[in-house]
């Protein structure tokens, strides 16, 4: 099976998907999750861009 992957900057509308990924390992992602829950995915509020890795159109 062929898998299509890509990386790109996450948009504010992808907040729920990003939080779902962070919730997969809440201990390892505690710091990042706290920042994203507070600031969202807006680069100017978060302090930088958050990049996501997509496999077959799904944020991983």
mmCIF file of the N, C-alpha and C atoms, coordinates in Angstrom:
data_MODEL
# 
_entry.id   MODEL 
# 
loop_
_atom_site.group_PDB 
_atom_site.id 
_atom_site.type_symbol 
_atom_site.label_atom_id 
_atom_site.label_alt_id 
_atom_site.label_comp_id 
_atom_site.label_asym_id 
_atom_site.label_entity_id 
_atom_site.label_seq_id 
_atom_site.pdbx_PDB_ins_code 
_atom_site.Cartn_x 
_atom_site.Cartn_y 
_atom_site.Cartn_z 
_atom_site.occupancy 
_atom_site.B_iso_or_equiv 
_atom_site.pdbx_formal_charge 
_atom_site.auth_seq_id 
_atom_site.auth_comp_id 
_atom_site.auth_asym_id 
_atom_site.auth_atom_id 
_atom_site.pdbx_PDB_model_num 
ATOM 1   N N  . UNK A 1 1  ? 0.841  -1.178 0.000  1.00 0.00 ? 1  UNK A N  1 
ATOM 2   C CA . UNK A 1 1  ? 0.000  0.000  0.000  1.00 0.00 ? 1  UNK A CA 1 
ATOM 3   C C  . UNK A 1 1  ? 0.887  1.243  0.000  1.00 0.00 ? 1  UNK A C  1 
ATOM 4   N N  . UNK A 1 2  ? 0.580  2.183  -0.848 1.00 0.00 ? 2  UNK A N  1 
ATOM 5   C CA . UNK A 1 2  ? 1.319  3.431  -0.964 1.00 0.00 ? 2  UNK A CA 1 
ATOM 6   C C  . UNK A 1 2  ? 0.787  4.434  0.056  1.00 0.00 ? 2  UNK A C  1 
ATOM 7   N N  . UNK A 1 3  ? 1.680  5.022  0.823  1.00 0.00 ? 3  UNK A N  1 
ATOM 8   C CA . UNK A 1 3  ? 1.300  6.023  1.819  1.00 0.00 ? 3  UNK A CA 1 
ATOM 9   C C  . UNK A 1 3  ? 1.829  7.380  1.378  1.00 0.00 ? 3  UNK A C  1 
ATOM 10  N N  . UNK A 1 4  ? 0.987  8.381  1.421  1.00 0.00 ? 4  UNK A N  1 
ATOM 11  C CA . UNK A 1 4  ? 1.374  9.737  1.085  1.00 0.00 ? 4  UNK A CA 1 
ATOM 12  C C  . UNK A 1 4  ? 1.605  10.500 2.382  1.00 0.00 ? 4  UNK A C  1 
ATOM 13  N N  . UNK A 1 5  ? 2.787  11.099 2.514  1.00 0.00 ? 5  UNK A N  1 
ATOM 14  C CA . UNK A 1 5  ? 3.095  11.872 3.719  1.00 0.00 ? 5  UNK A CA 1 
ATOM 15  C C  . UNK A 1 5  ? 3.534  13.273 3.338  1.00 0.00 ? 5  UNK A C  1 
ATOM 16  N N  . UNK A 1 6  ? 3.331  14.191 4.265  1.00 0.00 ? 6  UNK A N  1 
ATOM 17  C CA . UNK A 1 6  ? 3.750  15.570 4.066  1.00 0.00 ? 6  UNK A CA 1 
ATOM 18  C C  . UNK A 1 6  ? 3.873  16.249 5.421  1.00 0.00 ? 6  UNK A C  1 
ATOM 19  N N  . UNK A 1 7  ? 4.628  17.299 5.471  1.00 0.00 ? 7  UNK A N  1 
ATOM 20  C CA . UNK A 1 7  ? 4.690  18.154 6.655  1.00 0.00 ? 7  UNK A CA 1 
ATOM 21  C C  . UNK A 1 7  ? 4.299  19.557 6.243  1.00 0.00 ? 7  UNK A C  1 
ATOM 22  N N  . UNK A 1 8  ? 3.631  20.251 7.166  1.00 0.00 ? 8  UNK A N  1 
ATOM 23  C CA . UNK A 1 8  ? 3.251  21.635 6.886  1.00 0.00 ? 8  UNK A CA 1 
ATOM 24  C C  . UNK A 1 8  ? 2.909  22.334 8.198  1.00 0.00 ? 8  UNK A C  1 
ATOM 25  N N  . UNK A 1 9  ? 2.838  23.652 8.125  1.00 0.00 ? 9  UNK A N  1 
ATOM 26  C CA . UNK A 1 9  ? 2.476  24.466 9.284  1.00 0.00 ? 9  UNK A CA 1 
ATOM 27  C C  . UNK A 1 9  ? 0.996  24.247 9.595  1.00 0.00 ? 9  UNK A C  1 
ATOM 28  N N  . UNK A 1 10 ? 0.685  24.027 10.871 1.00 0.00 ? 10 UNK A N  1 
ATOM 29  C CA . UNK A 1 10 ? -0.703 23.842 11.282 1.00 0.00 ? 10 UNK A CA 1 
ATOM 30  C C  . UNK A 1 10 ? -1.412 25.182 11.346 1.00 0.00 ? 10 UNK A C  1 
ATOM 31  N N  . UNK A 1 11 ? -2.647 25.185 10.922 1.00 0.00 ? 11 UNK A N  1 
ATOM 32  C CA . UNK A 1 11 ? -3.484 26.380 10.928 1.00 0.00 ? 11 UNK A CA 1 
ATOM 33  C C  . UNK A 1 11 ? -4.345 26.396 12.195 1.00 0.00 ? 11 UNK A C  1 
ATOM 34  N N  . UNK A 1 12 ? -4.792 27.570 12.641 1.00 0.00 ? 12 UNK A N  1 
ATOM 35  C CA . UNK A 1 12 ? -5.638 27.650 13.840 1.00 0.00 ? 12 UNK A CA 1 
ATOM 36  C C  . UNK A 1 12 ? -6.865 26.747 13.800 1.00 0.00 ? 12 UNK A C  1 
ATOM 37  N N  . UNK A 1 13 ? -7.411 26.489 12.640 1.00 0.00 ? 13 UNK A N  1 
ATOM 38  C CA . UNK A 1 13 ? -8.574 25.621 12.522 1.00 0.00 ? 13 UNK A CA 1 
ATOM 39  C C  . UNK A 1 13 ? -8.277 24.147 12.781 1.00 0.00 ? 13 UNK A C  1 
ATOM 40  N N  . UNK A 1 14 ? -7.013 23.799 12.903 1.00 0.00 ? 14 UNK A N  1 
ATOM 41  C CA . UNK A 1 14 ? -6.611 22.414 13.150 1.00 0.00 ? 14 UNK A CA 1 
ATOM 42  C C  . UNK A 1 14 ? -6.306 22.149 14.631 1.00 0.00 ? 14 UNK A C  1 
ATOM 43  N N  . UNK A 1 15 ? -6.779 23.048 15.491 1.00 0.00 ? 15 UNK A N  1 
ATOM 44  C CA . UNK A 1 15 ? -6.503 22.951 16.924 1.00 0.00 ? 15 UNK A CA 1 
ATOM 45  C C  . UNK A 1 15 ? -6.971 21.618 17.511 1.00 0.00 ? 15 UNK A C  1 
ATOM 46  N N  . UNK A 1 16 ? -8.182 21.197 17.213 1.00 0.00 ? 16 UNK A N  1 
ATOM 47  C CA . UNK A 1 16 ? -8.694 19.940 17.779 1.00 0.00 ? 16 UNK A CA 1 
ATOM 48  C C  . UNK A 1 16 ? -7.841 18.747 17.366 1.00 0.00 ? 16 UNK A C  1 
ATOM 49  N N  . UNK A 1 17 ? -7.435 18.696 16.120 1.00 0.00 ? 17 UNK A N  1 
ATOM 50  C CA . UNK A 1 17 ? -6.596 17.592 15.643 1.00 0.00 ? 17 UNK A CA 1 
ATOM 51  C C  . UNK A 1 17 ? -5.231 17.619 16.329 1.00 0.00 ? 17 UNK A C  1 
ATOM 52  N N  . UNK A 1 18 ? -4.663 18.803 16.518 1.00 0.00 ? 18 UNK A N  1 
ATOM 53  C CA . UNK A 1 18 ? -3.368 18.917 17.188 1.00 0.00 ? 18 UNK A CA 1 
ATOM 54  C C  . UNK A 1 18 ? -3.471 18.469 18.649 1.00 0.00 ? 18 UNK A C  1 
ATOM 55  N N  . UNK A 1 19 ? -4.518 18.889 19.327 1.00 0.00 ? 19 UNK A N  1 
ATOM 56  C CA . UNK A 1 19 ? -4.701 18.480 20.726 1.00 0.00 ? 19 UNK A CA 1 
ATOM 57  C C  . UNK A 1 19 ? -4.921 16.974 20.834 1.00 0.00 ? 19 UNK A C  1 
ATOM 58  N N  . UNK A 1 20 ? -5.602 16.384 19.869 1.00 0.00 ? 20 UNK A N  1 
ATOM 59  C CA . UNK A 1 20 ? -5.805 14.930 19.880 1.00 0.00 ? 20 UNK A CA 1 
ATOM 60  C C  . UNK A 1 20 ? -4.464 14.198 19.770 1.00 0.00 ? 20 UNK A C  1 
ATOM 61  N N  . UNK A 1 21 ? -3.576 14.700 18.934 1.00 0.00 ? 21 UNK A N  1 
ATOM 62  C CA . UNK A 1 21 ? -2.247 14.088 18.805 1.00 0.00 ? 21 UNK A CA 1 
ATOM 63  C C  . UNK A 1 21 ? -1.474 14.252 20.119 1.00 0.00 ? 21 UNK A C  1 
ATOM 64  N N  . UNK A 1 22 ? -1.523 15.422 20.705 1.00 0.00 ? 22 UNK A N  1 
ATOM 65  C CA . UNK A 1 22 ? -0.816 15.666 21.968 1.00 0.00 ? 22 UNK A CA 1 
ATOM 66  C C  . UNK A 1 22 ? -1.375 14.807 23.098 1.00 0.00 ? 22 UNK A C  1 
ATOM 67  N N  . UNK A 1 23 ? -2.655 14.528 23.064 1.00 0.00 ? 23 UNK A N  1 
ATOM 68  C CA . UNK A 1 23 ? -3.298 13.708 24.105 1.00 0.00 ? 23 UNK A CA 1 
ATOM 69  C C  . UNK A 1 23 ? -2.918 12.233 24.022 1.00 0.00 ? 23 UNK A C  1 
ATOM 70  N N  . UNK A 1 24 ? -2.314 11.818 22.937 1.00 0.00 ? 24 UNK A N  1 
ATOM 71  C CA . UNK A 1 24 ? -1.901 10.415 22.815 1.00 0.00 ? 24 UNK A CA 1 
ATOM 72  C C  . UNK A 1 24 ? -0.827 10.051 23.838 1.00 0.00 ? 24 UNK A C  1 
ATOM 73  N N  . UNK A 1 25 ? 0.009  11.011 24.205 1.00 0.00 ? 25 UNK A N  1 
ATOM 74  C CA . UNK A 1 25 ? 1.037  10.794 25.232 1.00 0.00 ? 25 UNK A CA 1 
ATOM 75  C C  . UNK A 1 25 ? 1.102  12.059 26.089 1.00 0.00 ? 25 UNK A C  1 
ATOM 76  N N  . UNK A 1 26 ? 0.151  12.207 27.025 1.00 0.00 ? 26 UNK A N  1 
ATOM 77  C CA . UNK A 1 26 ? 0.038  13.457 27.778 1.00 0.00 ? 26 UNK A CA 1 
ATOM 78  C C  . UNK A 1 26 ? 1.242  13.781 28.656 1.00 0.00 ? 26 UNK A C  1 
ATOM 79  N N  . UNK A 1 27 ? 1.964  12.785 29.115 1.00 0.00 ? 27 UNK A N  1 
ATOM 80  C CA . UNK A 1 27 ? 3.136  13.057 29.954 1.00 0.00 ? 27 UNK A CA 1 
ATOM 81  C C  . UNK A 1 27 ? 4.269  13.639 29.106 1.00 0.00 ? 27 UNK A C  1 
ATOM 82  N N  . UNK A 1 28 ? 4.565  13.004 28.003 1.00 0.00 ? 28 UNK A N  1 
ATOM 83  C CA . UNK A 1 28 ? 5.653  13.476 27.135 1.00 0.00 ? 28 UNK A CA 1 
ATOM 84  C C  . UNK A 1 28 ? 5.323  14.820 26.495 1.00 0.00 ? 28 UNK A C  1 
ATOM 85  N N  . UNK A 1 29 ? 4.048  15.091 26.271 1.00 0.00 ? 29 UNK A N  1 
ATOM 86  C CA . UNK A 1 29 ? 3.630  16.306 25.573 1.00 0.00 ? 29 UNK A CA 1 
ATOM 87  C C  . UNK A 1 29 ? 3.065  17.376 26.495 1.00 0.00 ? 29 UNK A C  1 
ATOM 88  N N  . UNK A 1 30 ? 3.254  17.239 27.791 1.00 0.00 ? 30 UNK A N  1 
ATOM 89  C CA . UNK A 1 30 ? 2.627  18.152 28.762 1.00 0.00 ? 30 UNK A CA 1 
ATOM 90  C C  . UNK A 1 30 ? 2.965  19.618 28.494 1.00 0.00 ? 30 UNK A C  1 
ATOM 91  N N  . UNK A 1 31 ? 4.226  19.936 28.263 1.00 0.00 ? 31 UNK A N  1 
ATOM 92  C CA . UNK A 1 31 ? 4.624  21.324 28.061 1.00 0.00 ? 31 UNK A CA 1 
ATOM 93  C C  . UNK A 1 31 ? 4.000  21.896 26.796 1.00 0.00 ? 31 UNK A C  1 
ATOM 94  N N  . UNK A 1 32 ? 4.118  21.171 25.700 1.00 0.00 ? 32 UNK A N  1 
ATOM 95  C CA . UNK A 1 32 ? 3.580  21.654 24.426 1.00 0.00 ? 32 UNK A CA 1 
ATOM 96  C C  . UNK A 1 32 ? 2.063  21.749 24.496 1.00 0.00 ? 32 UNK A C  1 
ATOM 97  N N  . UNK A 1 33 ? 1.421  20.748 25.083 1.00 0.00 ? 33 UNK A N  1 
ATOM 98  C CA . UNK A 1 33 ? -0.036 20.766 25.194 1.00 0.00 ? 33 UNK A CA 1 
ATOM 99  C C  . UNK A 1 33 ? -0.514 21.962 26.008 1.00 0.00 ? 33 UNK A C  1 
ATOM 100 N N  . UNK A 1 34 ? 0.179  22.280 27.088 1.00 0.00 ? 34 UNK A N  1 
ATOM 101 C CA . UNK A 1 34 ? -0.204 23.435 27.911 1.00 0.00 ? 34 UNK A CA 1 
ATOM 102 C C  . UNK A 1 34 ? -0.100 24.727 27.108 1.00 0.00 ? 34 UNK A C  1 
ATOM 103 N N  . UNK A 1 35 ? 0.957  24.859 26.324 1.00 0.00 ? 35 UNK A N  1 
ATOM 104 C CA . UNK A 1 35 ? 1.121  26.063 25.494 1.00 0.00 ? 35 UNK A CA 1 
ATOM 105 C C  . UNK A 1 35 ? 0.024  26.153 24.436 1.00 0.00 ? 35 UNK A C  1 
ATOM 106 N N  . UNK A 1 36 ? -0.272 25.033 23.787 1.00 0.00 ? 36 UNK A N  1 
ATOM 107 C CA . UNK A 1 36 ? -1.279 25.033 22.719 1.00 0.00 ? 36 UNK A CA 1 
ATOM 108 C C  . UNK A 1 36 ? -2.667 25.282 23.305 1.00 0.00 ? 36 UNK A C  1 
ATOM 109 N N  . UNK A 1 37 ? -2.964 24.723 24.461 1.00 0.00 ? 37 UNK A N  1 
ATOM 110 C CA . UNK A 1 37 ? -4.268 24.959 25.087 1.00 0.00 ? 37 UNK A CA 1 
ATOM 111 C C  . UNK A 1 37 ? -4.431 26.425 25.471 1.00 0.00 ? 37 UNK A C  1 
ATOM 112 N N  . UNK A 1 38 ? -3.355 27.065 25.856 1.00 0.00 ? 38 UNK A N  1 
ATOM 113 C CA . UNK A 1 38 ? -3.400 28.474 26.252 1.00 0.00 ? 38 UNK A CA 1 
ATOM 114 C C  . UNK A 1 38 ? -3.406 29.413 25.051 1.00 0.00 ? 38 UNK A C  1 
ATOM 115 N N  . UNK A 1 39 ? -2.544 29.148 24.083 1.00 0.00 ? 39 UNK A N  1 
ATOM 116 C CA . UNK A 1 39 ? -2.338 30.085 22.981 1.00 0.00 ? 39 UNK A CA 1 
ATOM 117 C C  . UNK A 1 39 ? -3.007 29.679 21.678 1.00 0.00 ? 39 UNK A C  1 
ATOM 118 N N  . UNK A 1 40 ? -3.453 28.441 21.568 1.00 0.00 ? 40 UNK A N  1 
ATOM 119 C CA . UNK A 1 40 ? -3.959 27.968 20.291 1.00 0.00 ? 40 UNK A CA 1 
ATOM 120 C C  . UNK A 1 40 ? -2.804 27.740 19.326 1.00 0.00 ? 40 UNK A C  1 
ATOM 121 N N  . UNK A 1 41 ? -3.082 27.770 18.055 1.00 0.00 ? 41 UNK A N  1 
ATOM 122 C CA . UNK A 1 41 ? -2.049 27.534 17.042 1.00 0.00 ? 41 UNK A CA 1 
ATOM 123 C C  . UNK A 1 41 ? -1.642 28.811 16.314 1.00 0.00 ? 41 UNK A C  1 
ATOM 124 N N  . UNK A 1 42 ? -2.040 29.958 16.829 1.00 0.00 ? 42 UNK A N  1 
ATOM 125 C CA . UNK A 1 42 ? -1.645 31.231 16.232 1.00 0.00 ? 42 UNK A CA 1 
ATOM 126 C C  . UNK A 1 42 ? -0.152 31.449 16.499 1.00 0.00 ? 42 UNK A C  1 
ATOM 127 N N  . UNK A 1 43 ? 0.681  31.521 15.461 1.00 0.00 ? 43 UNK A N  1 
ATOM 128 C CA . UNK A 1 43 ? 2.126  31.647 15.666 1.00 0.00 ? 43 UNK A CA 1 
ATOM 129 C C  . UNK A 1 43 ? 2.529  32.823 16.550 1.00 0.00 ? 43 UNK A C  1 
ATOM 130 N N  . UNK A 1 44 ? 1.835  33.950 16.439 1.00 0.00 ? 44 UNK A N  1 
ATOM 131 C CA . UNK A 1 44 ? 2.210  35.126 17.227 1.00 0.00 ? 44 UNK A CA 1 
ATOM 132 C C  . UNK A 1 44 ? 1.881  34.940 18.702 1.00 0.00 ? 44 UNK A C  1 
ATOM 133 N N  . UNK A 1 45 ? 0.889  34.118 19.033 1.00 0.00 ? 45 UNK A N  1 
ATOM 134 C CA . UNK A 1 45 ? 0.550  33.840 20.437 1.00 0.00 ? 45 UNK A CA 1 
ATOM 135 C C  . UNK A 1 45 ? 1.345  32.655 20.972 1.00 0.00 ? 45 UNK A C  1 
ATOM 136 N N  . UNK A 1 46 ? 1.601  31.672 20.101 1.00 0.00 ? 46 UNK A N  1 
ATOM 137 C CA . UNK A 1 46 ? 2.295  30.462 20.508 1.00 0.00 ? 46 UNK A CA 1 
ATOM 138 C C  . UNK A 1 46 ? 3.792  30.689 20.647 1.00 0.00 ? 46 UNK A C  1 
ATOM 139 N N  . UNK A 1 47 ? 4.305  31.677 19.958 1.00 0.00 ? 47 UNK A N  1 
ATOM 140 C CA . UNK A 1 47 ? 5.742  31.950 20.002 1.00 0.00 ? 47 UNK A CA 1 
ATOM 141 C C  . UNK A 1 47 ? 6.487  31.314 18.847 1.00 0.00 ? 47 UNK A C  1 
ATOM 142 N N  . UNK A 1 48 ? 5.777  30.812 17.876 1.00 0.00 ? 48 UNK A N  1 
ATOM 143 C CA . UNK A 1 48 ? 6.383  30.208 16.693 1.00 0.00 ? 48 UNK A CA 1 
ATOM 144 C C  . UNK A 1 48 ? 5.369  29.339 15.986 1.00 0.00 ? 48 UNK A C  1 
ATOM 145 N N  . UNK A 1 49 ? 5.784  28.829 14.852 1.00 0.00 ? 49 UNK A N  1 
ATOM 146 C CA . UNK A 1 49 ? 4.906  27.952 14.080 1.00 0.00 ? 49 UNK A CA 1 
ATOM 147 C C  . UNK A 1 49 ? 4.926  26.541 14.651 1.00 0.00 ? 49 UNK A C  1 
ATOM 148 N N  . UNK A 1 50 ? 3.808  25.853 14.558 1.00 0.00 ? 50 UNK A N  1 
ATOM 149 C CA . UNK A 1 50 ? 3.760  24.439 14.897 1.00 0.00 ? 50 UNK A CA 1 
ATOM 150 C C  . UNK A 1 50 ? 3.564  23.679 13.600 1.00 0.00 ? 50 UNK A C  1 
ATOM 151 N N  . UNK A 1 51 ? 4.466  22.750 13.361 1.00 0.00 ? 51 UNK A N  1 
ATOM 152 C CA . UNK A 1 51 ? 4.411  21.944 12.155 1.00 0.00 ? 51 UNK A CA 1 
ATOM 153 C C  . UNK A 1 51 ? 3.784  20.602 12.472 1.00 0.00 ? 51 UNK A C  1 
ATOM 154 N N  . UNK A 1 52 ? 3.075  20.053 11.500 1.00 0.00 ? 52 UNK A N  1 
ATOM 155 C CA . UNK A 1 52 ? 2.453  18.750 11.652 1.00 0.00 ? 52 UNK A CA 1 
ATOM 156 C C  . UNK A 1 52 ? 2.884  17.805 10.552 1.00 0.00 ? 52 UNK A C  1 
ATOM 157 N N  . UNK A 1 53 ? 2.895  16.536 10.865 1.00 0.00 ? 53 UNK A N  1 
ATOM 158 C CA . UNK A 1 53 ? 3.205  15.493 9.909  1.00 0.00 ? 53 UNK A CA 1 
ATOM 159 C C  . UNK A 1 53 ? 1.916  14.782 9.559  1.00 0.00 ? 53 UNK A C  1 
ATOM 160 N N  . UNK A 1 54 ? 1.594  14.735 8.292  1.00 0.00 ? 54 UNK A N  1 
ATOM 161 C CA . UNK A 1 54 ? 0.369  14.122 7.804  1.00 0.00 ? 54 UNK A CA 1 
ATOM 162 C C  . UNK A 1 54 ? 0.697  12.844 7.039  1.00 0.00 ? 54 UNK A C  1 
ATOM 163 N N  . UNK A 1 55 ? -0.033 11.782 7.342  1.00 0.00 ? 55 UNK A N  1 
ATOM 164 C CA . UNK A 1 55 ? 0.054  10.530 6.591  1.00 0.00 ? 55 UNK A CA 1 
ATOM 165 C C  . UNK A 1 55 ? -1.350 10.251 6.050  1.00 0.00 ? 55 UNK A C  1 
ATOM 166 N N  . UNK A 1 56 ? -1.448 10.156 4.746  1.00 0.00 ? 56 UNK A N  1 
ATOM 167 C CA . UNK A 1 56 ? -2.734 9.930  4.072  1.00 0.00 ? 56 UNK A CA 1 
ATOM 168 C C  . UNK A 1 56 ? -3.807 10.923 4.515  1.00 0.00 ? 56 UNK A C  1 
ATOM 169 N N  . UNK A 1 57 ? -3.402 12.185 4.669  1.00 0.00 ? 57 UNK A N  1 
ATOM 170 C CA . UNK A 1 57 ? -4.341 13.248 5.009  1.00 0.00 ? 57 UNK A CA 1 
ATOM 171 C C  . UNK A 1 57 ? -4.694 13.356 6.483  1.00 0.00 ? 57 UNK A C  1 
ATOM 172 N N  . UNK A 1 58 ? -4.110 12.529 7.331  1.00 0.00 ? 58 UNK A N  1 
ATOM 173 C CA . UNK A 1 58 ? -4.424 12.532 8.770  1.00 0.00 ? 58 UNK A CA 1 
ATOM 174 C C  . UNK A 1 58 ? -3.213 13.029 9.560  1.00 0.00 ? 58 UNK A C  1 
ATOM 175 N N  . UNK A 1 59 ? -3.448 13.967 10.463 1.00 0.00 ? 59 UNK A N  1 
ATOM 176 C CA . UNK A 1 59 ? -2.369 14.486 11.302 1.00 0.00 ? 59 UNK A CA 1 
ATOM 177 C C  . UNK A 1 59 ? -1.889 13.396 12.239 1.00 0.00 ? 59 UNK A C  1 
ATOM 178 N N  . UNK A 1 60 ? -0.614 13.143 12.205 1.00 0.00 ? 60 UNK A N  1 
ATOM 179 C CA . UNK A 1 60 ? -0.021 12.110 13.052 1.00 0.00 ? 60 UNK A CA 1 
ATOM 180 C C  . UNK A 1 60 ? 0.890  12.715 14.093 1.00 0.00 ? 60 UNK A C  1 
# 
